[in-house]
Amino acid sequence: MLPLVSKQGDTSQMTEQMRAVEITRPGGPDVLQITTRPVPRPAHGQVVLRVAYAGVNRPDALQRAGSYAPPPGASDLPGLEASGEVVAIGDGVDSVAPGDRVCALLPGGGYAEYVATPAVHCLPIPSTLDMKQAACLPETCFTVFSNVFMRGGLRAGERILVHGGSSGIGTTAIQLANAFGARVFVTAGSDEKCRACLDLGAERAVNYKREDFVEVMNAEGGAHLILDMVGGDYIPRNVRALADDGRLVQIAFLQGPSVQLNFAEMMTRRLSLTGSTLRPQSESAKARIARNLQRDVWPLIEAGRFAPVMDSTFDLAEAAAAHARMESSGHIGKIVLTVAG
């Protein structure tokens, strides 16, 4: 085991090897295999965590399939969020200390017993959550808060449409938008998922297999903001579902990024089309999001007004089964891997 490190940057007592899950080749869930890797050392500004739990997210599956390469310098191991204990700190770190229990946004490498990440991307474990729940916070909270509030500018009283309302992103967006006073509408693919969204605070849940979300939103006066990860033919439909001066925020393309779109409607109705991906952003940009989360969202968690929705838990060695569960689209909320929980 890797002992706690009391001296900043002193990693001389760290063990050399750890268990990890690697992507052996591009492909389906079966390409995820347990391996042995060197334990990472903290660079300047970084910490090393002993991972308790790691969140499982769509970008992990995209990376596994060969369509989402890690940014330069990042670990090739999947895993973009984790909870754990700080066991080593690099030079220049004063925001956390060895022994601190944190959850963290990761540049990669979360499917492992130890992971290195910038200290400024670590957040304290809220007192109302356990380590398993906390592992589900970073990727979804960073994504939702930065896109819905910082980029999309959602305000109290506005109507937001969230596609994929029962996903980890969706369940987070419902709760946060509701907590900040917005009217929340969602799409989901079954009556069970629609009920789960309503239970979380959505005003209206549209079963997209039976209803047209464009008609539903137009009957309400249109959405002021739409959070979409579907793409494809949803993009022109989203435009039609927006209210005048509405904003479409794109965060993924499950149905593809290419579409034909008439921008005349964007101009005449003063619509805004924007979006972002989280992983390629700079360390300082993600640090800014972390500060905003600790200021604006962590108090909601402490007050019991927001908590991650948990679907299922798998052991680290069962990462392939976790990916299969996620890609089946049968889950509601977050899937996590138990590493040392």
C-alpha positions in Angstrom: 0.0 0.0 0.0 1.0 3.6 -0.6 1.7 5.3 2.8 0.6 8.8 3.5 3.2 11.4 2.6 3.7 14.1 5.1 6.5 16.1 3.4 5.3 18.0 0.3 6.6 16.3 -2.8 8.3 13.5 -0.9 7.4 10.3 -2.7 10.3 8.2 -1.8 8.2 5.7 0.2 5.6 5.1 -2.5 5.2 1.6 -3.8 5.8 1.1 -7.5 2.9 -0.8 -8.9 -0.9 -0.7 -8.9 -3.9 -2.4 -10.4 -5.6 -0.5 -13.2 -8.0 -1.1 -16.1 -6.6 -0.4 -19.5 -8.0 -0.2 -23.0 -6.2 -3.0 -24.8 -7.5 -1.9 -28.2 -10.3 0.1 -29.6 -13.6 -1.8 -29.3 -16.5 -2.9 -27.1 -16.6 -3.3 -23.4 -14.6 -6.5 -23.5 -11.4 -4.6 -24.5 -11.2 -3.3 -20.9 -8.8 -5.5 -19.0 -7.1 -5.5 -15.6 -3.4 -4.7 -15.8 -0.5 -3.5 -13.6 0.8 0.0 -14.0 3.4 2.2 -12.2 1.9 4.3 -9.5 1.9 7.9 -10.7 4.0 10.6 -9.0 2.6 14.1 -8.5 4.0 16.8 -10.8 4.1 20.4 -9.8 0.6 21.5 -8.7 -0.7 17.9 -8.6 -1.8 15.5 -5.9 -2.0 11.7 -6.0 -5.2 10.1 -4.7 -5.7 6.6 -3.3 -8.9 5.9 -5.3 -11.9 4.7 -3.3 -14.5 4.9 -6.1 -14.4 6.0 -9.8 -17.3 7.3 -11.8 -18.2 5.7 -15.2 -19.1 8.2 -17.9 -19.9 8.3 -21.6 -16.6 9.9 -22.5 -14.9 6.7 -21.1 -16.9 4.6 -23.5 -16.0 6.9 -26.4 -12.3 6.7 -25.5 -12.6 2.9 -25.3 -14.1 2.8 -28.8 -11.3 4.9 -30.2 -13.2 8.1 -30.9 -12.1 10.3 -27.9 -8.4 10.4 -27.5 -6.9 11.7 -24.3 -5.4 15.2 -24.5 -1.6 15.5 -24.6 0.1 14.5 -21.3 -3.0 12.8 -19.9 -3.1 9.2 -18.8 -4.3 6.7 -21.4 -6.3 4.9 -18.7 -10.0 5.7 -18.7 -11.7 7.5 -15.8 -12.5 11.2 -15.5 -13.7 11.4 -11.8 -13.0 9.7 -8.5 -13.2 10.0 -4.8 -10.3 9.1 -2.5 -7.7 10.1 0.0 -4.8 12.4 -0.8 -1.6 10.4 -0.3 1.0 12.6 -2.0 1.4 16.2 -3.0 3.7 17.9 -5.5 5.5 21.1 -5.2 3.4 24.2 -5.2 0.3 22.6 -3.6 -1.2 24.3 -0.6 -4.9 23.8 -1.1 -5.0 20.2 0.1 -2.9 18.0 2.4 -2.1 14.3 2.8 -5.0 12.6 4.5 -7.7 14.9 3.0 -10.7 13.1 1.6 -11.7 14.6 -1.7 -13.5 14.1 -5.0 -11.8 15.2 -8.1 -12.1 15.9 -11.8 -9.4 13.9 -13.5 -7.5 14.3 -16.8 -7.7 10.5 -17.1 -6.6 7.5 -15.1 -9.5 7.0 -12.7 -9.9 3.3 -13.3 -6.9 2.6 -11.1 -5.9 2.3 -7.4 -4.0 5.6 -7.6 -4.4 8.6 -9.8 -2.7 12.0 -10.2 -4.7 15.2 -10.8 -4.3 18.9 -10.4 -4.9 19.9 -6.8 -7.1 22.8 -7.9 -9.5 20.2 -9.4 -10.1 18.6 -6.0 -13.2 19.4 -3.9 -14.0 18.4 -0.3 -16.4 15.5 0.3 -19.7 17.0 1.4 -20.7 16.0 4.9 -24.0 14.7 3.6 -22.5 12.2 1.1 -20.4 9.1 1.4 -17.3 8.4 -0.8 -19.3 6.4 -3.3 -21.8 9.3 -3.9 -19.0 11.8 -4.0 -17.3 10.0 -6.8 -20.3 10.8 -8.9 -20.1 14.6 -8.5 -17.2 16.0 -10.5 -17.8 15.1 -14.1 -21.5 15.8 -14.1 -21.3 18.8 -11.8 -18.5 20.4 -13.8 -20.3 19.8 -17.1 -23.7 20.9 -16.0 -22.8 23.9 -14.0 -20.3 25.2 -16.7 -22.7 24.7 -19.6 -26.1 25.5 -18.0 -25.2 28.4 -15.8 -21.8 29.8 -16.7 -22.2 29.4 -20.5 -26.0 29.1 -20.9 -26.9 31.7 -18.4 -30.0 30.0 -17.0 -32.0 32.2 -14.7 -34.8 31.7 -12.3 -38.2 31.4 -13.9 -36.8 30.3 -17.3 -37.8 27.1 -19.0 -35.0 24.6 -19.6 -35.3 21.4 -21.6 -32.8 18.7 -20.7 -32.4 15.8 -23.1 -31.5 12.4 -21.5 -33.1 13.4 -18.3 -32.4 10.1 -16.5 -28.7 10.0 -17.3 -26.1 11.2 -14.8 -25.9 14.5 -16.6 -29.7 14.7 -16.8 -30.4 13.9 -13.1 -27.8 16.5 -12.1 -29.2 19.2 -14.4 -32.8 18.6 -13.2 -31.8 19.1 -9.6 -29.6 22.1 -10.1 -31.9 23.9 -12.4 -34.8 23.3 -10.0 -32.7 24.4 -7.1 -31.9 27.7 -8.9 -35.6 28.4 -9.6 -35.9 27.3 -13.3 -38.8 25.4 -14.8 -37.5 22.0 -15.9 -38.7 19.9 -18.8 -36.9 16.7 -19.9 -37.0 13.9 -22.4 -36.5 10.2 -21.5 -37.0 6.9 -23.2 -39.5 5.1 -20.9 -42.3 5.8 -18.5 -40.1 4.6 -15.6 -37.4 7.1 -16.5 -39.9 9.8 -16.9 -41.3 9.1 -13.4 -37.8 9.3 -12.0 -37.3 12.7 -13.6 -40.5 14.0 -12.2 -39.6 12.7 -8.8 -36.4 14.8 -9.0 -38.3 18.0 -9.7 -39.0 18.1 -13.4 -42.2 19.8 -14.3 -42.9 17.8 -17.4 -41.2 14.6 -18.7 -41.6 13.8 -22.4 -41.3 10.1 -23.4 -39.6 10.7 -26.8 -40.8 7.4 -28.1 -44.4 8.6 -27.9 -44.4 12.4 -27.9 -42.7 15.2 -29.8 -40.7 17.4 -27.5 -41.0 20.3 -30.1 -44.8 20.3 -29.8 -44.6 20.1 -26.0 -42.2 23.0 -25.7 -43.9 25.2 -28.2 -47.2 24.7 -26.3 -45.3 26.1 -23.2 -43.9 29.1 -25.2 -40.6 27.4 -26.1 -37.5 26.6 -24.1 -35.2 29.5 -23.0 -32.4 27.0 -22.8 -31.9 23.4 -24.1 -29.1 21.1 -22.9 -28.5 18.5 -25.5 -26.1 15.5 -25.8 -28.0 13.8 -28.6 -27.1 15.9 -31.7 -27.9 14.6 -35.1 -31.5 15.4 -36.2 -32.2 16.7 -32.7 -30.3 19.9 -33.6 -32.9 21.4 -36.0 -35.7 20.2 -33.8 -34.1 21.9 -30.8 -34.0 25.1 -32.8 -37.7 24.9 -33.4 -38.3 24.1 -29.7 -36.5 27.3 -28.5 -38.3 30.4 -27.5 -37.2 33.7 -29.1 -33.7 34.7 -27.8 -33.3 31.1 -26.6 -30.0 29.2 -26.2 -29.0 25.8 -27.4 -26.1 24.3 -25.5 -24.5 21.2 -27.1 -22.3 18.9 -24.9 -22.2 15.7 -26.9 -23.3 14.0 -30.1 -24.7 10.5 -29.5 -26.4 10.7 -32.9 -23.6 12.5 -34.7 -22.3 16.0 -35.1 -23.2 16.7 -38.7 -26.5 18.2 -39.7 -28.0 20.7 -42.2 -29.3 23.8 -40.5 -30.9 26.9 -41.9 -29.4 29.8 -39.9 -32.0 32.3 -41.1 -34.2 31.2 -38.1 -31.2 31.7 -35.8 -30.9 35.2 -37.0 -34.6 36.3 -37.1 -35.4 34.8 -33.7 -32.0 35.9 -32.2 -31.1 32.4 -31.1 -27.7 31.4 -29.7 -26.0 28.1 -30.4 -23.1 27.2 -28.2 -21.5 24.3 -26.3 -18.3 22.9 -24.9 -16.4 19.7 -24.0 -14.8 19.6 -20.6 -11.7 17.5 -20.9 -9.7 19.6 -23.4 -10.2 22.8 -21.4 -7.2 24.3 -19.6 -6.3 23.6 -16.0 -7.2 27.1 -15.0 -10.6 27.0 -16.8 -11.5 23.9 -14.9 -10.1 25.4 -11.6 -12.5 28.3 -12.1 -15.4 25.9 -12.5 -14.3 24.1 -9.3 -14.3 27.3 -7.4 -17.8 28.2 -8.6 -19.1 24.7 -7.7 -17.7 25.0 -4.1 -19.3 28.4 -3.8 -22.7 27.8 -5.4 -23.4 24.0 -5.5 -21.7 22.5 -2.5 -24.0 24.5 -0.1 -27.0 22.9 -1.9 -25.5 19.5 -1.3 -24.9 20.2 2.4 -28.5 21.5 2.7 -29.8 18.2 1.2 -31.2 20.0 -1.9 -29.1 18.0 -4.4 -27.5 14.6 -4.4 -26.3 12.3 -7.1 -28.7 9.6 -8.3 -27.1 6.2 -8.0 -27.8 3.4 -10.5 -25.3 0.6 -9.9 -21.9 -0.3 -8.5 -19.3 -2.7 -10.0 -15.8 -3.8 -8.8 -12.8 -2.4 -10.7 -12.3 -5.7 -12.4 -15.9 -5.6 -13.7 -15.4 -2.4 -15.7 -16.5 -4.1 -18.9 -19.8 -5.0 -17.2 -20.2 -1.4 -16.1 -19.7 -0.1 -19.6 -22.2 -2.6 -20.9 -24.7 -1.4 -18.4 -24.1 2.2 -19.4 -24.4 1.5 -23.1 -27.6 -0.5 -22.7 -29.2 2.8 -21.7 -31.1 0.9 -19.0 -29.6 2.9 -16.2 -31.0 5.8 -14.2 -28.3 8.0 -12.7 -24.7 7.2 -12.1 -22.6 4.0 -12.4 -19.5 3.7 -10.2 -16.5 1.3 -9.8 -15.4 0.2 -6.4 -11.7 0.5 -6.2 -10.8 0.5 -2.5 -14.1 1.6 -1.0 
